[in-house]
Amino acid sequence: MSPDACALVVKYELEVSVVGYSGEVEVVERKKGRKEIKVRGLGPRKNVKLLARDIVEKSKLIHSSKLGRVEELLRVLQDRGYGGAGPGAEGEDAAEADDQLLHRGRSSMGMAMEMLAAEAGAGGASADDLDDYLEALYDEDLEQKVEASAKIALLVKRTDRLEPLLAHESLLGALARVLREDGKKSVDLSINVLSVFFALSHFSQFHQFIAEHQIGDMSMKLLDLECRRTELREREEGAPVAQQMMRALENASRDPKEAKLVKVLKRQDKLLYVATYLLLNISEDVATERKMKRRNIVEYLVKILGRLNVELLILAVTFLKKLSIYKENKEKMAAHNIVAKLIAFVPCRNEVLLTQTFRLLHNLSFDSTMRDAMVRHGLIPKAVDLLQNPAVQPIVMGLLYHISFEDKYKSVFTYTEAIDLVYTMLLNEEDLRSSPELIALAVNLSQNAKNAEIMVAGDRLRVLMEHALASGDDLLFKVIRNIGQQDSLKIKLKFKDFIPELVRLLKAEDTSTEVLVEVLGTLGNLAIPQFDYGELVERHGLMEFLGMLLQPGVTDDDVLLEAVIFVGAITGRGTLPALVEADVPGKLFVLMSEKKEDDEMVLQIAYAFSKLLQFELSRDALLQHPQVVYYLVDLLHDKNGEVRKVADRCLDTIVGAEPPRDGASWSEKVRGMKFEAYNQEWLEIVEADSEQQARLIAAAAAQGQILEEDAEIDHVGSGYNGLLDYEHAHPALWQEGDAAVVAEQAGARYGGRGGGLYEGHGDDDGSAAGGGGEDQYRGWR
């Protein structure tokens, strides 16, 4: 077992032997060997027995009799904390996966300590000398404090030594005090002290100790300090820190100043790494994470993306991925132009950084503003080029699927290899349900006409259709359906040879509901003059089958909807006799009354009505149910604009129909109903005004004060306005009186001046006398 890494050490002896002519075996050479077997993903929840069996089976150097010993060693490694909690907080599985990606089998604690040891220059450290190290922390000499803290940091490198160290009463307090007082004076001192608390941060039970000593607060302050130092250096040098580092690395061998800069920047990277990782570990507590958010952790992490250290970049991206699930954090990332910084890593040679970058981009792609930024910075072609990379393929597909939501971006895929790659993957995938990202992306892309043309170019539609018919995969039929709904006549004509096969599949007893929906939808999309649906319906007895489907309560709603759409698509002169014979118009009428609360169903039924009403035979069959007209009139008030348009078109078609048996014309009936429907609000106002007039006139008659002379009319206002004034003047009396008498008197005495206000009351004298003015209130009751 390796003392400082998550690995098993296998010692073996290689023996070279030769078989002689007589069959004897002669040993020619013996030599000893040593091999380390790295153990990946050894988290606290890992099944050690299965892992041990897997290692023994795959290794040629370990005999099966050593299985128990391997299992024992793995448990020791597991107890040491190797493969423990790592970046990410979306559940324990996600955390373990992120930790594996970050370190590929190396201990996260071991990495930080290796970074420290390389710079600290500390020799061996012993727990027996711990009191001496603590005493040195109180020394005024800063170098003594740095060396002592380095020794303590080396002691906590191995988790099996943590318990005796933590038993010391003043260890953590002394380290926290030194960090607060002298941390800003020395980067090395900050790295050493933070490394100790970083080791503890891997275990949730120690987070309380870290909080009590305010290590999270100091870590945030150190991040802020180093970011400000970096900004100052960038302003002085006039170049980003990454460019400074690259220039310094190139010239370090011949320029001492540049060599010093390399050393400074590397040390700063180590401090940023330890502080950031410590904060990531303790952020598993939501309250702690909120405090970090309020202190601009997102801004610091985005700034770290401008550095060159790969391990630090992976850590920053992982932390940002964890934070990106909250809207306010995502908005801050957008404000700091994070997309442009992330796309700089696509592609990159480091597979871990590439994977974590795509995970973060995937989280951000749920936001439309972020998707716009991704497309604007050219992510689509870069991501498409990585579609064949197995390490990131599912994540890339999910990201491209989100971008393909937008119709304006679907055409961008046309000019990449995306369509060809997706088409090939569809044919090679045995079970599309096991690749939800692939089928989702294919469905979205097939909704674009140019993409659909590429998908069916040459012989591709035939191959795709044959694969779908053979597999019976409804998801693949969904892609085919999307291709068929394009307006391109060239695409639709390619389906002509497959219609009989689709109809046979439609009527097959073993066809699933999902496939039935997609096949019906595909056939419904092919309504063009080049298809003779009459011959198809007659040959396959299709109308009887549709009649069986159009039964609410018996057929699934999804199938019902597609059947209605199909009826609307095939309605024409060639199919009318079969439609009427199967009583499809009557079934649609029943379906309308049953599904009047379903907007989509109502819209499609109304469209089917509009097709049926265009032909005399089907129109007569539909109008045998007069209630259809009243349904359509009601739809004129529907909240859905498309429903209102289709209903209006249907009623306009009915206006030209033959009159029914009672001799009354449909034209007159429909015009009257449409007038009332369109003017319903106005009619209600008129009716309310009429009732108001009757009450006012009655009140005036009861007092004997109704318009005694023309001067009074001029004083209170003419007609209706004057009566309103009277109502306000005598609120207690206005309900009394006889409205008919008042109307008669008003018509007789003030017909000329009243402007025909009471014309049409129903009294011969009143209406005659009141007919001398403009007909403002005709029809008053």
Buried (B, 14 or more C-beta within 10 A) or exposed (E): BBEBBBBBEBEEEEEEEEEEEEEEEEEEEEEEEEEEBEBBBBBBEBEBEEBBBEBBEEBEEBEEEBBEBBBEBBBEBBEBBBBBBBBBBEEEEBBBBBBBBBBEBBBBBBBBBBBBBEBBEBEEBEEEBBEEBBEBBEEEEBEBBBBBBBBBBBBBBBBEBBEEBBEBEEBBBBBBBBBBEBBBEBBBBBBBBBBBBBBBBBBEEBBEBBBEBEBBEBBBBBBBBBBEBBEEBBEEEEBBBBBBBEBBBEBBEEEEEBBEBBEBBBBBBBBBBBBBBBBBBBBBBEEBBEBBBEBBBBBBBBBBBBBBBBBBBBBBBBBBBBBBEBEEBBEBBBEBEBBEBBBEBBBEEBBBBBBBBBBBBBBBBBBEEBBBBBBEBEBBEBBBBBBEBEBBBBBBBBBBBBBBEBEEBBEBBBEBBBBBBBBEBBEEBEEBEEBBBBBBBBBBBBBBBBBBBBBBEEEBBEEBBEBBBEBBBBBBBBBBBBBBBBEBEEBBEBBEEBBEEBBEBBBEEEBEEBBBBBBBBBBBBBBBEEBBBBEBBBEBEBBEBBBEBBBBEEBEEBBBBBBBBBBBBBBBEBBBBBBBEBBBBBBBBBBBEBBBEBBBBBBBBBBBBBBBBBBEBBBBBBBEBEEBBEBBBEBBEBEBEEBBBBBBBBBEBBBEBEEBEEEEEBEEBBEEBBEEBEEEEEEEEBEEEEEBBBBBBBBBBBEEBBBEEEEEBEEBEBBBEBBBEBBEEBEEBBEBBEBBBBBBBBBBBBBEBBBBBBBBBEBEBBBEBBBBBEEEBEEBE
